[in-house]
């Protein structure tokens, strides 16, 4: 997504007889991935607002003051203290798949390495965001381990397929060079970890371990597929996690030094109910996480166990800074959780990325009733039409995509860390998606001082008793306080009995909103006084319904306010109806071509000294007309 500060102008239309010369055509399209050439010759480089931030493991700089996370073709840098964006590494030629922070040196306090799907490995100065060296491997770089000051291990290949580990020597950041392949290879690679003198690789159900100086790697078999690996920094054991949630601990593997000492039996520890997604160490403490939304902390010296529960989503990756001063967790809701201290009362800080989905749910509706399947299909169809970008007064921007939270950006395109607020009211990543509350509609007032949200869910269990009450929705109104935060002001439960298709704000009345639904009704809401000012209490207000109506009980598909705010316009199959806003009286109805014509969008503008209404209508044959 790009900042809306400057919209590209339409390119000039070329006549049929005009054909640019090859050199002109080459120059016209010779531009970087993050640049747009306008018709007048200007080149715009819109800033990257964000995207999928938690898909790949992040990296914490050697100074613990900076955090780097892969995002598309770039790597975003954040302040670990404030959560604000500090810079961007890239763009790369391919999608960034791996980020790794190296030990601090005299010439660079935050050296960083990145690997992409194009096969490039780049070394960066994390402070200045300057690329210092680039190596090309010709294969995707899946993971990087910078365990020694002058050595980097790169995992090359594809996840779940063949892969190999190659060594890179780094005498200085400007003079990195390839040092050859290691004995580690895999046919179904699933993860890698390395410390000084030892490297571990996961190959399906096997743990491959290679010690410095040995000519071949040793393999240790498991029954289940392995999903995570971590080597003890004190060289006592190697821990692996499998797809059933079991953590296996191989004690003494690093002490054999190539000598056969008989069969080794790993220790077994089972707490996770889902696959172990990540393992790492914070000193003597082994950290593990999965889709349960709980961080497990297991002290390997005294076998004590502690938890950090109630994380808002499942855990994907866990990273610990040098010196164990900071823990960063990638969550499945596309956010990063920062933990400064693992002891006592823990309250994570969050960096919320642009709210985009990371993957599909495993929940199935095969056994659900046709009523539930139809309600789910209608809900998904209406959510697909939900606006994603919302322009705010003063040039700001609000963005939402997955229905979990609203992300705010300032006029420069930078996210505001203190602004996002979550809308999901329960459930983790592995629970039934139909039972989790999600954002269905969103509307800002003209000056962005008020916000109306519509959250909904469908309960399959409730449908077994009463199919009509399976769908639930709630309207919320939020007021912006002096610090710029939106706080909850009013709630209306079950204002509609079907999916809400329209959520609007009046362009001239700051506190007036309107909603419409597939249940055939529309409602107009305004903020009215419920208690007058007294000597002991100030005047209190809340949003109330001031007008309601329907048109032949037809489902309302779309709508808009008139440009002057005095009328409400709604669309049904075959007709467009105009209503008086405050009374809800029908003023006029406009017939479309036929009952098969469905209005998809409506808007009202003032142009050429006329009040115009524009409709996008889809005919029964699928043809769109304005």
Secondary structure as the mmCIF struct_conf table of DSSP 4:
data_model
#
loop_
_struct_conf.conf_type_id
_struct_conf.id
_struct_conf.beg_label_comp_id
_struct_conf.beg_label_asym_id
_struct_conf.beg_label_seq_id
_struct_conf.end_label_comp_id
_struct_conf.end_label_asym_id
_struct_conf.end_label_seq_id
STRN STRN1 UNK A 2 UNK A 2
TURN_TY1_P TURN_TY1_P1 UNK A 4 UNK A 5
BEND BEND1 UNK A 6 UNK A 6
HELX_LH_PP_P HELX_LH_PP_P1 UNK A 7 UNK A 15
TURN_TY1_P TURN_TY1_P2 UNK A 16 UNK A 17
HELX_RH_AL_P HELX_RH_AL_P1 UNK A 22 UNK A 28
TURN_TY1_P TURN_TY1_P3 UNK A 29 UNK A 29
TURN_TY1_P TURN_TY1_P4 UNK A 33 UNK A 34
STRN STRN2 UNK A 36 UNK A 37
TURN_TY1_P TURN_TY1_P5 UNK A 39 UNK A 40
BEND BEND2 UNK A 41 UNK A 41
STRN STRN3 UNK A 43 UNK A 44
HELX_LH_PP_P HELX_LH_PP_P2 UNK A 46 UNK A 47
STRN STRN4 UNK A 48 UNK A 48
BEND BEND3 UNK A 54 UNK A 56
STRN STRN5 UNK A 59 UNK A 60
TURN_TY1_P TURN_TY1_P6 UNK A 62 UNK A 63
BEND BEND4 UNK A 64 UNK A 65
STRN STRN6 UNK A 66 UNK A 71
TURN_TY1_P TURN_TY1_P7 UNK A 72 UNK A 73
STRN STRN7 UNK A 74 UNK A 79
TURN_TY1_P TURN_TY1_P8 UNK A 80 UNK A 82
STRN STRN8 UNK A 85 UNK A 89
BEND BEND5 UNK A 93 UNK A 94
STRN STRN9 UNK A 96 UNK A 101
HELX_LH_PP_P HELX_LH_PP_P3 UNK A 102 UNK A 104
BEND BEND6 UNK A 106 UNK A 107
BEND BEND7 UNK A 109 UNK A 110
STRN STRN10 UNK A 111 UNK A 116
TURN_TY1_P TURN_TY1_P9 UNK A 117 UNK A 118
BEND BEND8 UNK A 119 UNK A 119
STRN STRN11 UNK A 120 UNK A 125
TURN_TY1_P TURN_TY1_P10 UNK A 126 UNK A 129
STRN STRN12 UNK A 130 UNK A 136
BEND BEND9 UNK A 138 UNK A 139
STRN STRN13 UNK A 141 UNK A 148
TURN_TY1_P TURN_TY1_P11 UNK A 149 UNK A 150
STRN STRN14 UNK A 151 UNK A 157
TURN_TY1_P TURN_TY1_P12 UNK A 159 UNK A 160
BEND BEND10 UNK A 161 UNK A 161
STRN STRN15 UNK A 163 UNK A 170
BEND BEND11 UNK A 171 UNK A 172
TURN_TY1_P TURN_TY1_P13 UNK A 173 UNK A 174
BEND BEND12 UNK A 175 UNK A 175
STRN STRN16 UNK A 176 UNK A 186
BEND BEND13 UNK A 187 UNK A 188
STRN STRN17 UNK A 189 UNK A 195
TURN_TY1_P TURN_TY1_P14 UNK A 196 UNK A 197
STRN STRN18 UNK A 198 UNK A 203
TURN_TY1_P TURN_TY1_P15 UNK A 204 UNK A 205
STRN STRN19 UNK A 206 UNK A 211
TURN_TY1_P TURN_TY1_P16 UNK A 212 UNK A 213
BEND BEND14 UNK A 215 UNK A 216
STRN STRN20 UNK A 218 UNK A 221
BEND BEND15 UNK A 223 UNK A 224
HELX_LH_PP_P HELX_LH_PP_P4 UNK A 225 UNK A 225
STRN STRN21 UNK A 226 UNK A 231
TURN_TY1_P TURN_TY1_P17 UNK A 233 UNK A 234
BEND BEND16 UNK A 235 UNK A 236
STRN STRN22 UNK A 237 UNK A 242
TURN_TY1_P TURN_TY1_P18 UNK A 243 UNK A 244
BEND BEND17 UNK A 245 UNK A 245
STRN STRN23 UNK A 246 UNK A 251
TURN_TY1_P TURN_TY1_P19 UNK A 252 UNK A 252
HELX_RH_3T_P HELX_RH_3T_P1 UNK A 253 UNK A 255
BEND BEND18 UNK A 256 UNK A 256
TURN_TY1_P TURN_TY1_P20 UNK A 257 UNK A 258
BEND BEND19 UNK A 262 UNK A 262
STRN STRN24 UNK A 267 UNK A 270
BEND BEND20 UNK A 273 UNK A 274
STRN STRN25 UNK A 278 UNK A 282
TURN_TY1_P TURN_TY1_P21 UNK A 283 UNK A 284
STRN STRN26 UNK A 285 UNK A 289
TURN_TY1_P TURN_TY1_P22 UNK A 291 UNK A 292
BEND BEND21 UNK A 293 UNK A 293
STRN STRN27 UNK A 295 UNK A 299
TURN_TY1_P TURN_TY1_P23 UNK A 300 UNK A 302
STRN STRN28 UNK A 305 UNK A 308
BEND BEND22 UNK A 312 UNK A 313
STRN STRN29 UNK A 315 UNK A 320
HELX_RH_3T_P HELX_RH_3T_P2 UNK A 322 UNK A 324
STRN STRN30 UNK A 327 UNK A 331
TURN_TY1_P TURN_TY1_P24 UNK A 332 UNK A 334
STRN STRN31 UNK A 335 UNK A 339
BEND BEND23 UNK A 340 UNK A 340
BEND BEND24 UNK A 342 UNK A 345
STRN STRN32 UNK A 349 UNK A 352
BEND BEND25 UNK A 359 UNK A 359
TURN_TY1_P TURN_TY1_P25 UNK A 366 UNK A 367
BEND BEND26 UNK A 368 UNK A 368
HELX_RH_AL_P HELX_RH_AL_P2 UNK A 370 UNK A 384
TURN_TY1_P TURN_TY1_P26 UNK A 385 UNK A 385
BEND BEND27 UNK A 386 UNK A 386
STRN STRN33 UNK A 389 UNK A 391
TURN_TY1_P TURN_TY1_P27 UNK A 393 UNK A 394
BEND BEND28 UNK A 395 UNK A 395
STRN STRN34 UNK A 397 UNK A 399
BEND BEND29 UNK A 401 UNK A 404
STRN STRN35 UNK A 405 UNK A 409
TURN_TY1_P TURN_TY1_P28 UNK A 411 UNK A 412
BEND BEND30 UNK A 413 UNK A 413
STRN STRN36 UNK A 415 UNK A 415
TURN_TY1_P TURN_TY1_P29 UNK A 417 UNK A 419
STRN STRN37 UNK A 421 UNK A 422
BEND BEND31 UNK A 426 UNK A 426
TURN_TY1_P TURN_TY1_P30 UNK A 429 UNK A 430
BEND BEND32 UNK A 431 UNK A 431
HELX_RH_3T_P HELX_RH_3T_P3 UNK A 433 UNK A 435
BEND BEND33 UNK A 436 UNK A 436
STRN STRN38 UNK A 438 UNK A 444
TURN_TY1_P TURN_TY1_P31 UNK A 446 UNK A 447
BEND BEND34 UNK A 448 UNK A 449
STRN STRN39 UNK A 450 UNK A 458
HELX_RH_AL_P HELX_RH_AL_P3 UNK A 460 UNK A 463
TURN_TY1_P TURN_TY1_P32 UNK A 464 UNK A 465
HELX_RH_3T_P HELX_RH_3T_P4 UNK A 467 UNK A 469
BEND BEND35 UNK A 470 UNK A 470
STRN STRN40 UNK A 471 UNK A 480
TURN_TY1_P TURN_TY1_P33 UNK A 482 UNK A 483
BEND BEND36 UNK A 484 UNK A 484
STRN STRN41 UNK A 486 UNK A 493
BEND BEND37 UNK A 495 UNK A 495
BEND BEND38 UNK A 497 UNK A 498
STRN STRN42 UNK A 500 UNK A 505
BEND BEND39 UNK A 507 UNK A 508
TURN_TY1_P TURN_TY1_P34 UNK A 510 UNK A 511
STRN STRN43 UNK A 513 UNK A 517
TURN_TY1_P TURN_TY1_P35 UNK A 518 UNK A 519
BEND BEND40 UNK A 520 UNK A 520
STRN STRN44 UNK A 521 UNK A 531
BEND BEND41 UNK A 535 UNK A 537
STRN STRN45 UNK A 540 UNK A 550
BEND BEND42 UNK A 551 UNK A 551
TURN_TY1_P TURN_TY1_P36 UNK A 552 UNK A 553
HELX_LH_PP_P HELX_LH_PP_P5 UNK A 554 UNK A 556
STRN STRN46 UNK A 558 UNK A 561
TURN_TY1_P TURN_TY1_P37 UNK A 563 UNK A 564
BEND BEND43 UNK A 565 UNK A 566
STRN STRN47 UNK A 567 UNK A 572
TURN_TY1_P TURN_TY1_P38 UNK A 573 UNK A 574
STRN STRN48 UNK A 575 UNK A 580
TURN_TY1_P TURN_TY1_P39 UNK A 581 UNK A 583
STRN STRN49 UNK A 586 UNK A 591
BEND BEND44 UNK A 593 UNK A 593
TURN_TY1_P TURN_TY1_P40 UNK A 595 UNK A 596
STRN STRN50 UNK A 598 UNK A 607
TURN_TY1_P TURN_TY1_P41 UNK A 608 UNK A 609
STRN STRN51 UNK A 610 UNK A 618
TURN_TY1_P TURN_TY1_P42 UNK A 620 UNK A 621
BEND BEND45 UNK A 622 UNK A 622
STRN STRN52 UNK A 624 UNK A 625
#
